[in-house]
Amino acid sequence: KGQNFKYIAKGRRGYNELAAGFLKGKMSYPSVIIMDADFGILQTFKGYRKADELLPIVKYLGEGLYTNLTWDEFIKDWEGE
C-alpha cells in the first residue's frame, strides 16, 4: 500500500515498524496476526499457541466461515481435522 517499514535498532533486539504497527506498539513475542486478502487484521494472538489451538482458528478465519457463522456455532461442531 505504498508504505515502507524499517528495522529500528533498540538495544540488543530491535523491532520492525510493520510489526509494531500491527501490534499497536505493544510488542510481544511470539505474536500471530491473521489478515484478510486486503491486509485487514482479523485476529491478533499474543503468546505461544499449540497447533491444535490454532487449527480451528485458522480454518474459521482463513476459509471465511466467520462471515456467516459465529465462533460459538463453528466451535460447537469442530472435531478437528
Beta strands, then each sheet from edge to edge (+ up, - down):
strand 1: 7-8
strand 2: 15-16
strand 3: 31-35
strand 4: 41-46
sheet 1: 1+ 2-
sheet 2: 3+ 4-
end
